[in-house]
């Protein structure tokens, strides 16, 4: 499973353990490396920068 699919799965309430299993990772730590949820910028953050 690609990182964007893993991230989408996790954003929608999926568990890290299940994402690791679906990506065929032997460790959830590997899956965490591909988790891009923290890369998203919220509208509040953008507005705070622009003010």
SVG drawing of the C-alpha trace seen along z (x, -y; Angstrom):
<svg xmlns="http://www.w3.org/2000/svg" viewBox="-13 -40 23 49">
<polyline fill="none" stroke="black" stroke-width="0.4" points="0.0,0.0 1.4,-3.4 1.9,-6.1 -1.0,-8.2 -3.4,-5.2 -2.0,-4.5 -2.4,-8.1 -6.0,-8.2 -6.8,-5.0 -5.4,-6.4 -7.2,-9.8 -10.5,-7.9 -10.0,-6.2 -8.0,-3.2 -5.6,-1.7 -1.8,-1.8 -1.7,1.9 -4.1,2.7 -2.4,0.2 0.9,2.0 -0.7,5.3 -2.3,4.1 1.1,2.6 2.8,5.8 5.1,4.1 6.6,6.3 6.6,3.4 4.2,0.5 7.3,-1.7 7.8,-1.3 4.3,-2.3 4.8,-5.4 7.6,-6.5 5.0,-6.6 2.3,-8.3 1.8,-11.8 -1.1,-13.0 1.2,-15.6 2.1,-17.1 -1.4,-18.6 -1.9,-22.2 -5.2,-23.3 -7.1,-26.4 -6.6,-27.9 -2.9,-27.6 -3.0,-29.3 -5.1,-32.2 -2.8,-32.6 0.2,-32.9 -1.6,-35.5 -2.7,-37.7"/>
</svg>
